[in-house]
Amino acid sequence: MSKSFPPLVPYERRASIGQSFSYLGNLATILASSADTNGQFGLIELLVKPGNEPPMHVHEREDELFYVVQGEVDYILDGHAISAITGSSVFLPRGIPHTFRVRSAQAWLLVFVTPAGFEGYFKEVAEPTTTLEMPVSLGFSEKQIERCIETAAKYGVRFLTPEQQAEIAA
């Protein structure tokens, strides 16, 4: 028996108050959510500064495709790096430990995740923004990281310990 899904409806969405969040010193906008796509995919726009990148982590449920709209980013995965510049895309299949490092003053990224659902993580850990400007904070507190780790686990994402990261780098 196949599932019946509500019909999809066309829409237009951009960075806006209500769709955008301050996330660990970065600006995240949910452009497509599970509710928009019947769970098929999510699309998140990120404006990221050097020093505010996520710790190394593993997605167990979804694949990610990063498109670098503007900037220079190194994706570190499974013991090696992929350098990406404006116009590059980088595919990261689930199950591979990864992170990224911004090499330019900031990077503008589109993150396509399939299946959808992970965008809920941003809604839970990020703060709604009152402006579409890049947040001024640099770095994050231990308490923020703990909250991210706990929330990420609900979404099938595991942050690696420094020891686990050292094993990968070896």
Secondary structure, 3 states (H helix, E strand, C coil): CCCCCCCCCCCCCCCCCCCEEEECCEEEEEEECHHHHCCCCEEEEEEECCCCCCCCEEECCCEEEEEEEECEEEEEECCEEEEEECCCEEEECCCCCEEEEECCCCEEEEEEEECCCCHHHHHHHCEECCCCCCCCCCCCCHHHHHHHHHHHHHCCEEECCHHHHHHHHC
